[in-house]
Amino acid sequence: MVSIRRSESAADTSFRPDSPSDSSFSSSGTTTNNSTSKMLTQRHSGRKPDLPDTLPSSSSSSILQQRRWTKNLIRKSMRKSTPYDYFKKCKIYWILALIVFLAVFVRLIPDTPATNHASATLQKAQPQQKILFLAGPHKTGSSTIQYDSKVISKFTENWTFIDPWSTKNDEFKVVKLGHEKHFAALSYVLRGQLNHPYFVNPPADREGIIEAYRQDILNNWNNGKSITVGTEETDFAVADYEDENGVSGDQFLDGLLSILPQNTKNVTEVIVAYRSPRAKHFLSLWKEVGVTRWNHTLQEFIFHSESYLHFHTIDIMPLVEKFLERGFKVVLVDIGGVKVKKLKMFQLLACHLMQEACDASTNVPLFLKSVLKSAELHSALYNDVNVRTEGVMNLNEEQIQKIEETMLRYDCGYKDAVFRNNLLNVIFDDTFSENMNNCDFTGTERLGRKELWKSIQRIADPVRAQKENMRKVVVLAGPHFSQTNFMNTISFHFAAILSNKWSYVAPKEMADIFSLTEPAYGSSLLFAMSGETDHPLFKKNIAQSTIYDIFHQEIGNQFENGSNIIFGSDEFDRITSKLYDGDVIFHKTTTLLSSLDYHVESSLQYETTVVIGYYTPRIHHLLLLWNELSNSSVDLTFQKFLKDASTVFHLHTVDPLALANKFLEKGVHVTVVDIAGQMSAQLEPFQVLACDIMQEACNDKQIPLFLDAHLKIHKEIDEMIRENEANIPSIDTLLMKSGITKTEMDRIENNLQDYDCNFQHLLRHDNLTVLYGTTFSANMKRCSSLDKSLIPSTRDLMWRLISTSSDFAAALNSISLSSIQH
């Protein structure tokens, strides 16, 4: 059972009654008049006279005095003693006995919630060496207590605050933060964030920084110093995701604890703050992140895609459990009780955690009483650090109360593991025990943090929460030459950054099967579904069913784990191909997606989005196809390309609307990206992917917010953008190379647009979304002015119009004759 510690006063107050004065005698043995008068006074007052140790000498006193003295003595000895006489004789001893009895009685009074608060009375300095590990979490006065710990350590010989660079000049500083925050530098290093902006000269020296902390702690410990160390960044130990460098919470905590001297676990106390009401702790997180960084209202913060990544920073119970599981003693400080006692953090730290001697009336450590006369130091210790401004709290009191109840219910899942653990010690218990005892009514079944977050979203806006919490499956489906391959590569990196939310489908088994890297694994799936397992990109012969099963299992596993899924390949355009059996490929594709936990139809309709690029002018898309084919056939001029009968078998690679129509007929949601419109908006593919397709939070410049915290990845994206642009052939160069005239170019463009008019009905489809569709919309509006009988209804007819430069009737007649001949 958890022990509730109450501070005891180390100062004992002794009762020292004044001793009565003995009778005085002159040096000659004669009693003075004062002595005689005193004895007479005592007698007449009923008080037992004080007897001298010896009889007065007859030689030095008068006979009369001697007789009186003897007479009184005889009279007293003959009188029978009463109980009252004994009481009077032993009164001082009765009083002492009563004091001892009261002291023992007070000691025997059991601890109650009212007596659990540690008292700020005079205490003796703690002689035993120990380590205080300040573990946070965030928004519990952690910055203040770190600052106070740094200040206090300057005025006491018993303690030191670990800061390897506290004596260095600015030119040797490693981090830009104040000294009280220097321990955070170690947390950044352990998480691989060597280029964190807090470092003075990134990238930081990882091993050098770790060793500096380890050596500073060891040196002070060997010199007999007790140690305070820690940072609120410790709460990353309970993060339920790996950071961008693949470091998990457990790995991080292992590194953090490895700097402590060996065999010090039994003298280490991990200090964790408990803040209640729990909803107020949540509101502080919103003000810290949502208001200060993003200028968001409370509701906007709750639905911000990045907010959950900060939620672990106020999750107290798992943090306590993590240290208890490792065998550390944990002191849980109920901040509410500290406020009831009107204590400042430096008083809590010095008097109750460090157990230094403190004044009972002022709650001030004795070693600080003189220096607190400094106005500057007084202000520093009595003022809180890092107090945030208010924001727009657009939730009502009822909603806030529901959030409070939901968070308390979540905490109850840790009652058995935390509240009943003998290594836990609660001080200043104000609401913690009460909240834990209420768990008997609400239940102690453990809920997941993600489920808690979803519950908060449902409280904030039930309709939006249902939409936000619907898992997404994004298929980047091409066609060729429409930035799909680049989006695939970027999405692979984005999924790694947002690993708590997104998974990129790249089965590890494919590394031994396929020659290309992870973003291209989707192509291997399409090759297999097309029966091309002998494709040169495969490292070995393998059954198409094996590859299909690998992807089937991977998609199902990721979806069951709660991740949003993204993957793709421009080879998905084979679905509308004449060269391959498009219907078979499409059937296998939809069957593959049915490995999600839902029925295939409802899953595809409500969960899946197929992204298709629409490239305009349409003739530019055709030029890119010709350029691709000419790379393998040097003498393939554009005119030969137009006349080559086999060209028609490649036209599926530049037919985006036929591909969109195929998925829409199956009930799948389709997003068409108008690439010309995107470029007019001066947007890069990665911005469209993150902000519009993955629906992650972005700033007003359409830069994903999650990239701000991942500068290294952001730089890589910049490099990939430049590399992608370098690999895209210049349209102007292709036009010059083709030798096509302006008149011929316009004719081919019209033929291609006319063919697209077969799909103008898609504009009315409920499952179609068009992004940046200025050119797409203009082309579709143009269709209404055309004679429908003159619209080429098939790809073959459209190509005959282009290749023969004939009119519609001649092209139609040519196709009819060709079909008869075959």
N, C-alpha and C positions, 0 to 999 in steps of 0.2 A: 504494500500500500504506500502511496506517496506520503512522504513526511512533510509536514508544514513547519518550517523553522521559525521560531520567534527569537529575536535577539534578546539576550539577557544583559542586564547592567553588570559591568565588571567592578563597579565601585560599591563597596560596603560602607555603610554608615554606622559607626559604633556609638553606643550610648555610654557616656562617661560622666556619671554624676559627681558633683563636687564632694570631696571627703570632708567631714566635719573637722574643725580645728581641735587639736589636743589642748588640754589645760596647760597653762604656762607656769613655770616656776623660775624663781630667781636662781642665779648661780649659787647662792648660799643655801638653797633648798627651801626658801621662804616663798609661799604662794603669793602672787601679786594680787592686788585688789581687783584687777580686770579678770583674773582667772576665777576668783571667788564669785564675783558678780555674775560671770557667765554661767557658772554651775548653778547658782541660785535661780537665775532666769530660766535655765533648762528645767529645773525641778518644778517651779511654779507653773510652767507652761505644759507640764505633763510629759515632757521629753526626757528620755533616759539620759542622765548626766554622763559625760565622758569621764571615765575613771583614769587616773594616772597609772602609769606602769608600776610605781613604787609608792610606799607610804611616805608621807612627809616626815622628815627627820625631827625627832623631839628636841634635838639640840638646836635646831634652827627655826623652830616655830613655837608659837605661844601655846601654853597648855590649853587655853580656851579653844583655840582653833583645832587642836588635835582632838579634843573631846568631841567637838561638833562633828568633825569628820568621822570619827569612830562611831558616834551615836547614829549618824545617818546610815552608815554602812551596816550596822547591826539591824537597824529598823528595816532596811531594804531586804536583808537576807532572811528575816523572819516573815516577811509578807508572802503570801501564797501567789505564785505566778498564774496569770490567766492566758487564754489563747491570744488575746489581743496583745499581751506583752510579747509573746513569741513573734507575732506578726510585725510589731513595731521593731523588734530586735532584728528581724530578717527582711525588712521591707525592701531593701535594695536588691536582695536576691530574688524576691518575688517579681520585681519589675523586670529584672534580667530574664527570668524564666518566661515571662509573658512575651517578651520581644522574640525570644527564640521560638516559642510556640507559633506566633504569628508568621514568622519567616518560613517555618516548615509548612504551615497551612497554605500559604500563598504558593509555595513550590508545588504542592500537591494538586492545585487547581488544574484540571485538564485543559488542553488547548481548545479554543473555540474560534469560530470565524472572527470574533471580536478581538481575540488576543493573538491572532496569527500575524498581525502586522509587526514587523521588526521595529523596535523602539530605538530612537536615535539618542541613546544615553551614552555617558562616558564609557569608553571601552579601552581595553589595553591593546597594544599593538600585537598583531598576530606573529608569534615567533616562528611558526613553521613556514618554510619556503613553499610557494605554490605558484601555479600558472592560472591566470584568468584568460579564457579564450572567448572574446566578445564576438558572438556569432550572428548578431542582428536579430531578426531579419530587417529588411528595409522598412522605413516609415515607422520606427518604434523609438525614436530618439537616438538612433545608432550613431549619427554624425556627432551629436552633442557628447555622448559618453566617450567616444574616441578622442574628441578634443580635450575633454576634461581629464581623461587618463594621461594624455600627453602633458598637460599642465601640472597635474598632481605629482607626476613622477619627478619633476624638477625640485620638489620641496620635501621629499621624503627619501631617506637612505634605504628604506626597505624594498622599494619597488622601482621598476624601470619599464618604460614603454618602448617596445621594439621598433626601431627605425634606423636601419643601417646607415642612413645618410643624414642623420640629424646634426652631425658635427661638420658636415662638408659645406664648402662654399657653393654658391649658386652655380658656378661653372661645372661643379661635379654632380649636380642634381640629376637624378634619373627620371623623376616624374614631375609634372607641372603642378600637381595638387599640393595642398598644404601638408605639413608633416604628419598631421593626425590621420591623413588618408594614404600615407605611403604604403601601408600594408596591402592596399588594394592593388598596387603594382604587381605583387606576387600572384594575385588571383588572375590578372590579365596574362601573365607569363605562363602560368599553369594551363591556361586555356588556349595557348598558342597565339594570343593576340599581340604579337610582338610589334605590330605597326599601329597599335592603339594610339590615338591622338594625345593621350595623357603622357606618353613618354616624350622626353626631350629630344632624344636622337634615335628615332626608329630606323631600322628594326633594333629592338633591344637585345642585349646579351642575355639570353635565356638562362644558361647555366650560371653565369656570373651573378645574376640577381638572386636566383634560388640559393646559391651558396652564401651570398652576403647575409640573407635572412637567417639561414641555418647557423652560421658562425656567430652572428650577433646574439642570437638567443643562447647558444651554448656558452659563450664567454660570460654573459651576464649571469647565467645560471651557475656556472662554476665559481663565480665571485660571490655567491650567496644571495643574489638578488631574486626576489619574487618578480613575476613577469606578467604584464598585460599585453595582449596581442589580439589581433582580429580585425575583421571587416564585415560589413553587412553583405558584401559580395559572396560570403560563405553560403548564402542561401541558394546559390547555383547548384549546390550539392543535391537539391531535391528537384531540379529541373527535369521534366519528362521528355526532353529532347536533347540531342547532341548539338553542340554549337557548330559553327561553320568549319571548324578544324577537326570535327569528329570526336571531340572530347565529351565524355558523359559526366553526369554529376558524381558518380562514384569515383571515377578516375580523378576528377578534380579534387574531391575531398581527400583521397589517398595522398595526393601530392601536397595538399595543404597541411595535413597532419604529419607528414614525413619530416618537416623541419623542426619538430619538437624534440628535445633531448630524449634519449632512450630511458625507459623505465620511469617515466614521469606521469603516466596515465592516472595513477592513484592520487597524485597531488594536483591534477588538472581539473578545473571546474569550467564547464562550458556554460556561458551565460546567454540565455535566450529570453527575449522579451515577449510577453503575451499582451496583446492589445485588444481591448474590448470596449464598446461594442465592435463586433467583427465588421459590420457594414461600414463603420467609420474608418477602419483600416483600409477597406477597399476604396473608399472615397479619397483617402490620402494618396493612394496609388494613382487614381485618376488625375488628381491635381498635379502630381509629380510628372507624369508622362503625358496624359491626355491634354491637360491645360497648358503646362509650361512648354512642352515640345511641339504639340500639334494644334493647340488652340481649339480643342474639340469640346463639345458639350459632353455631358455624362453619357447620353445615349449613343452619340457618335463614337465615343471611346469604347463602349461595350461591344459595338459591332465592327470596330477597327480590326483588320486582319492581323495586325502586329500586337494587339493588346494582350492576347493570351500568352505571348512569349515573356511577358512581365508578371504574369499571375503567380508564379511560384515564389516571387519575392515577398509575398505577404502570407504564404502558406506555412504557418507556424508549427502545426502538429507533426507533419512529416519531417521537418527539420529536427525537432526534438527526438523523434523516433530514430532518426539516422544516427545520432550520437549515442543514444542509449543502446542501440544494436551493437555498437562498437565498444561497449563497455565503459563509456565515459560518464562521469557524474555530471548531471545537468542541473543548473539552478535556473528555474523559471521565475522571472520577475514579472509579477502582475502589475503592469503600469498603472492601472486604475487605483490600486492600493497605494502606490507611491504618490499619486496625486492627492489621495485622501489625506495622507500624512503631510502634504504640502512640502515634499522634499524635492530638491533639485537633483539633477543627475550626478553632480560631483559629490553630493552628500550620500546618495545611494551607493555610489562607487566606493568612496573612501571608508564610510562608516560600516557598511553592511556587506560589501563584497570583498574589499581589501581588509576589512576589520581593523582599521586603524583607530587610534584613540580619538574620540570626538566629544565635544561639549554637549551636555545633556540639554541645556536650555536653548542653544542656538543651532544645534545639529551641524556644527562646523568642526572639521578635523582640527585638532589642536595645532598641528604643524602648519596650518594655513591661517590661523587667527591673526597673526601679525601681518602677514603679507596681503591679506584681504583688505587692508587699509588702503591699498593701491586702488584707485578708482577704475583703472583700466582692467586690472585682474578681476576685481569685483564684478564689473560689467560682463567680462568674458565668461565667468563661471555661472552667473545668475541669469544670463540670457540664453535662450535656446538657439541652436544652429539650424539653418536650412528649413525655415518655416515657409510654406508655399502659399500662393495667393488663391483666391476663390475662383471658381469657374461657373459656367451656366449648368446648374443641376436640374435638367428637365425631366426628372422623375419625381412623383409625388411621395408623400410620407408613407403611404400604404405600400408602395413599391419598395421603398428603402427598407421597411420593416420585413417585407418578404425576403429580401436579399439577406438581411440579418438572420432570419430563421433558417434559411437555406444553408448559409455558411456555418451556423452552429450545428446543424444536422450533419454536415460534412465532417466537422471536427469530432463529432461523437464516434465516428468510425475508428478513431485512434484512442479511445478511452482505455480499453484493455491493455494496449501496448504501452501507453504513456502514463496515464493517470495512476495505474496500479503498479508501476515500476519502482522498485526500491532505490534505484539510482537517481530518481527525480526528487528534487527538493524545491518546493514552492515558497517564495517569500512575498510578503505584502499581498496575500491572497484576498482579492476583492470580489472578482466574479468567476475566476477560473474553476474553482471547486463547485460552485453553484451551477455553472454551465455543464460541467461533467456529470454532476448528479442528476441534472434534468435529462440526460441521455437515456435514463431508464424509462422515460416516457416516450421519447422520440425514436429510440432504437439505436443500435450501435453497428449496424451493417455498414461496411466501408464502401464509400462511393468514390469514383474516379474524379480527378481534378477537371478533366475535360467535360464530364457530365455536370459538374458544378458550374462550369462556365456556361454551358448550354442552358442550364436552369436560370442563370442570371439573365441571359439573353431573352429567354421566354418571358421572364418577369418584365423586362424593359419594353419589349415589343413582340407579342406572340406571333403575329403574322410574319414580320420580318425574320424572326428567329427560325421559323419553319423553312423559309426560303434559304437563309444563310447556312443552316445546318444540313441542308441537302447535299450529300456528297456529289462531287463532280467527276465525270470521266470526259477528258478532252482528247479527241483524236485529230491530230494534224494530218489531214488527208490529201494534201496536194492542191492542184496537180503539179507537174513538173514546172520548174522555172517560175515559181510564184512564192519564193522565200520560205517554203516549207522546210527545207533542209536546215536553213539557218535557224528558224524557230525551234526545230528539234534540238539543235545543239544548245541554244540558249535555255530551253525548257529543262534540259538535263541539269544545267547549273542552277537554275532557279529552284528546282525540286530539292537539290542538295542543301541549298540555303534554308528553304522552308520545309525541312524534313519532318517537322511535327505535323504538317498539313498535307504535303504533296509527296507523291512517289512517281518517279519516272520508270516506266516498264523497261527494264534492261536486265533480263535474267543472267545471273553470273555464269550459268552453264554455257552461255553462248560464247564466252571468251575462248573456249577450246574448239569452237565449231566455226565461228565466223571471223573473217579477217579484219573487218572494220571495227571501229570503236563503238562504245555504248550508244551514242545517239543514232547510229545507223542500224542497230539491231532490228528495228522495225522492218527494214528492207528484207532482212533474212526471212522474216515471217511471210512477207508477201511472195518472195521467191518460192518458198516451200508450198504455200497455198496454190501457187501457179504450177507446181510440179517441177520447178527448176532447182532441184537439190544438187544438180551437177553444175550449178553456176560457179564460175571460177573464184568467187569470193568465199566459197565454203572451203574450209581446210580439209575436210574429209567427207566421204560419202555418208549420208545419213538419211533416214526415212523422213519424209515430210510430216508424218504423223508424230514423230518424236519432237520435232521443232514446235509443231502446233501444241502438243501437250505441255511443253515447257512454258510457253507463253500463257496457255490456259491456266496453269497452276499458279504462275506468278501474278497474273491479274487478279485471280480469285483471292489469293493470300493477302495482297496489298489492300484490296477493298475490305476484306474482313477485319483487317487491322485498323480500319477507320480512316485510311488515307484517301485524299483525292488523287486521281490517276491521270497522268498525261503521257502520251507517246504518239508516235506517228511515223509516216514515211510518204514521200511523194509517189511511191509505187502503189499507193491505194488507188491511184487513177486507173489501174488495170481493171477496176470494177466495171468500167464502161468500154473496155477494149474489145476489138474484134480479133486481135491477135491472140489474146488469151480468153479463156472461158470466164468472162466477167461475172456471169450469174453465179457460177460455182464459188468464185472468190468472195463475192458479196455474201453469199449464204454462210460461208465459213467465217467471215468477219463478224456478222451478227450473232452467230452461234458462239464465237469466242467471247463476245461481250456479255453473253448470258451467264458467264461464270460468276458474275456479280450475284449477290445474294437475293436478287429479285427476279421476277418473271421477265423474260427478255423484252417483251413489248413495253411494259411499264417502265422498265429500267432504261431502255433506249429513249423513250419519249420524254421522261422527266429528269433523267440523270446525265445523259450523254450529249455532248456537243461535238459535232464534226466541223472542223474549221477548214474552209476552202478559200484559196486566193483567186481573185478576179483581176487579171492583168489587162490593162488598156494603155494605149490603143491596142486593139486585138491583133493587128499585124505585127506589133512588136513582140508579142508572145510567139507568133509564128516564126519570126526571125530567130528567136532564141532556140526553137526546136531545130531549125535548119543549121544553126551554128553547132549545136550538139552533134547532129548526125554528120556534119562535115568534118568533125574532128577525127572520125574513124574512116572517112572517105574523102581524101584530099581533093579530088577532082569534082566533088559534088557542088556545082554552082547553084545559085538560087533558082535559075531557070530549070536546071535539071531536077532540082528538088520539087519544083511545081509540076513537072511532067512525069516524074517517077510514080509508077502505079503503086509501089509499096509504101509511099508516103502516107496514104490514107490509114494504114495500120498503126501509125504513130500519132494520129490526130487526137487520140484520147488524152494525150499528155498536155494538150492545150484546150481542153473542153471542160471548163470548170462548172458550167451550169448543168450539163448532163450528169456530172458527178453529184452535184447538189440535189438535183431532182431524184436521183436514185435513193439517197438517204431519206429525203423528205417523204417519199412514197412509203417508206418503212416506218415512218412516224418519229424519226430521229430529228432532234433540233440541229439546225445547220446555221453556222455563222459564216457569212461571206465577207471577206475583207477586200474592199476596193483599194487596190494597191496605189492607183493613181491618186485617189482621194487621200490616202494615208500620206503620200509624199507631198501633196499640196498642203497638208496640215503640218508638214515638217516633222513627222514622227518616224522613228526607227522601228523596225519589227519587234525589238525587245520591249518597247514601250506598249505597243498594241497587245503583245502577248501577256505581259504582266498586268496592265491596267484594265484591258477590255475583255480578254479571254479568260485569264485566271482570276480576274476580278479582285486583285490585290489592291491595297490602298496606295494611291499615288498623290503627289503634290500637284499644284496648279500648272506645272510644266510637264506633267505626265511622266515624271520620274518616280519609279517605285520607291516607296519609303523604306522598304526593307533593305534596299541597296545602300542607304545612308550608313547603316550599321555594319556594312560589309564592304569596306573600301577596296580591299584586295580583289574581291570578286568583281567589283564595279570596274576596276582597271582592266581586268581580263576581258570584260564585256566590251569595253572601248576598243581593245585590241582586236577582238573578234569582229566587231563592226567594220573596222578598217580592213581587216583581212577579207571579210565577205564582200565589201564594196570592190576590192581589188580583183576578186575572182569573177565579178559580174561583167560580162563584155559590154562595151559601150554600144548603145543602140545606134548612135550616129555613125560609128565605125562599121556596124553591120549593114546599115543602109547604103553606105558608100561601097562596101564590098559586094553587096547584092547586085548593084547596077540597076536597081529598079527605078523607074521614072515616077514622078509625082502623080501622074494620071493613073498609072498602074497600081501604085500604092493605095490611092483612094478607092479604086475599084475593089481591090482585095479586102480593104477594111470594111467596105459596105457589105460585101459577101459574108464576111465573118459576123458582122453585127446582125445581118438579116437572119442568119442561122440562129443566133442567140434569141431571136424573137420567139422561137418555139417554146421558150421557157418564161415568157412574160407573166404567165399565170402564177409563177412562184412568188411574185410580189404580194399576192393575197394570202399566202400560206402563213398560218399562225406560228409555225415553228421556224420561220426564217427570220434571221437578224442580219442586217447589212450594216457593216461598219465603214464610215467615211465614204458613203456611197454616192458621191456627187456624179462621177462618170457613169457608174452602173445605172443610176436612176435616169440620167439623160439618155442613155442607150435604150433603156426599156420604154421610155416615153416616145422615143422615135418610132417604136414598133406600131404604135396606134395609127400612124399615117401611112403605113404600108398596106398594099393589097395582100391579104392573107394567102391568096392563091399563088402569089409569087414568092412566098417565103420558103426557102429550101427546108423541107421537113426532116431530112436525114443528113448525116455527116457526109455520106457518099455524094449526094446531090450538091451539097455546098462545095465539096472539093472539086467536082466536075466543073462547076461554075468558075472556080478560081483557076484551075489548071488549063482549061480550054479557052479562056477569055471569051466564051460564047454567052449568048443571052440565055434566059431561063428556059425557054422552050427547047432550044437546041441541046442544052445540057440535060434536060429531062428526057428527051428523045434518045440521046447518047447513052444514058444509063439504062433505058428500056432495051435498046438493041444489045447492049453488053450483057444484060441478064438473060436474053433469049439465046445469045451465042453460047453462054455458059450452061 
